[in-house]
Amino acid sequence: MGELSLIKSRVLIVDDCETNRAMLVEILKDDYEIIEASGGERAL
């Protein structure tokens, strides 16, 4: 496994509520690389 075990999967969190995004980031940050967007257009 070597180097591959150091690579985190990436997760895109899209929500217009900053509080919801913050909660999800807190839950997922240790296991995933997080990308956030505040809406669908921004996510694209």
C-alpha positions as CSV (number, residue, x, y, z in Angstrom):
1,M,0.0,0.0,0.0
2,G,2.8,2.4,0.8
3,E,2.2,5.9,-0.7
4,L,-1.5,5.2,-1.5
5,S,-2.4,4.9,2.2
6,L,-1.4,8.6,2.6
7,I,-3.8,9.9,-0.1
8,K,-7.2,11.0,1.2
9,S,-10.3,10.8,-0.9
10,R,-11.9,14.1,-1.7
11,V,-15.4,15.1,-0.7
12,L,-17.4,18.1,-2.0
13,I,-19.9,19.5,0.5
14,V,-22.5,21.7,-1.0
15,D,-25.0,23.5,1.2
16,D,-26.2,27.1,1.5
17,C,-26.1,26.9,5.3
18,E,-22.6,27.6,6.6
19,T,-23.5,25.8,9.9
20,N,-24.4,22.6,8.1
21,R,-21.1,22.7,6.1
22,A,-19.1,23.4,9.2
23,M,-20.7,20.4,11.0
24,L,-19.9,18.1,8.1
25,V,-16.4,19.3,7.8
26,E,-15.8,18.7,11.5
27,I,-17.1,15.1,11.1
28,L,-15.2,14.3,7.9
29,K,-12.0,16.3,8.1
30,D,-9.8,13.5,9.6
31,D,-10.7,11.0,6.8
32,Y,-11.2,13.2,3.7
33,E,-9.9,16.2,1.9
34,I,-12.8,18.6,2.1
35,I,-14.0,21.0,-0.6
36,E,-16.9,23.3,0.3
37,A,-19.4,25.3,-1.9
38,S,-22.3,27.4,-0.8
39,G,-24.5,26.4,-3.7
40,G,-24.9,24.4,-6.9
41,E,-23.4,27.0,-9.3
42,R,-20.4,27.5,-7.0
43,A,-19.9,23.7,-6.8
44,L,-19.8,23.4,-10.6
